[in-house]
Amino acid sequence: MRSEAALPVPEWASKPCIMGIDEAGRGPVLGPMVYGCLYCARSYQKTLSTLNFADSKTLKEEKREELFEELKANESIGWAVDVIDPRELSAKMLNKNKINLNEISHDSAIGLITRVLNMGVLLTEVKFIWIPVGDAEKYRIKLSERFPSIKFVVAKKADSLYPVVSGASIVAKVTRDQALRAWMLEETAENMHTNFGSGYPGDPVTKAWLEDHKHFVFGFPSLVRFSWGTCTSYSKDGVEVLWESEEMNGDGFNRSSGKRQLKLSNVGFTSSKRRSEDIESSGKGRCKFFETRKLEQLIHF
C-alpha cells in the first residue's frame, strides 16, 4: 500500500499511472460521504484484474474488509480518501450561496486527483463512475480542462467495468462503514444510541432512529444531514425559534436597520415550505435583557 504520507514515492509512480474514483454514502441521510481513489501503474492493470475487486455493493461486508486489507498491503497500489462530514454537507447545501451535492462531489474528486499529482504520481488516465444526475460529458470536459494531460473516462457502472474503479469503490465503502461503526455522538441527551441501521431514508431502523433522536428546538444530532429533504417531515412539529440578528456593514459596525428577528426554519430545522423572505419578521429592537444590562455584540477582541 502507498498512502499519500508514504515516502519516498515508489518507482512505478513515475511511470504512466491509471486511477479509479468512486464514492460511498451519497444517498444516506446519516453519516459522511466518502470519495475514494485507487491508482497503480498502467502496466499493473492485468494483475489488478486478477485481485477479485468488484463493485463494493455486490460484496458482503466481510469480503470488502478482506479485500481492503489486501490492497492496503499491496506495494503496487496507492489509495486515498476524502471523508466529508455530514455537518459540512449540510452547511454547504443550506448556505446562502448554496453548493449542491454534485458540486461537492466534483470538488472532492478534483481534490483527490490534485493530492495524488502533488505526490509526484504520473497520472495519465482517470476513470469515474457516472452518477445519473447531471451531464456526464460536461463533467468529463470540466475535468479535462482542469487537468489537460489526463484522459478521463466517465461511465455508468464503472465500478463493475473497471477493476481500478472497483478497488476505489471498496476503499470508499469500507472507509465509510468503519467511520460509522466508530462514530461517537457528540450530543449528550438521554437514551441516545448508534443503532441507526444503514442510514438510508427508506430503512425502517433509520426512520425509527430519526424519530427517536429529533429535538423540537435543536433538530437532530450532528450525525444527521439536516439539509436532506427526509428531515423535513420529522421537524414539522418543531418549535419556531426567533432570535435577533444584527447585520454588519463592511467596517464591522451595526447598520441602523440591522435589527431583525430570524426564525430557526431559516437554517433548516423546521418546515421549509415558506420562502426565506417570508420567514423573516421585523424586530422591535434589542431584548430587554440586553438593554437593561447594556450588553452589546462583541465585534473586536
Helices and strands as residue ranges (DSSP letters): G 11-14, E 17-24, E 33-41, G 42-44, H 45-48, G 56-58, H 61-73, E 78-84, H 86-94, H 101-118, E 123-129, H 136-146, E 151-155, H 158-161, H 163-181, H 204-213, H 230-234, E 242-248, E 254-263, G 264-267, G 276-278, E 280-282, H 288-292
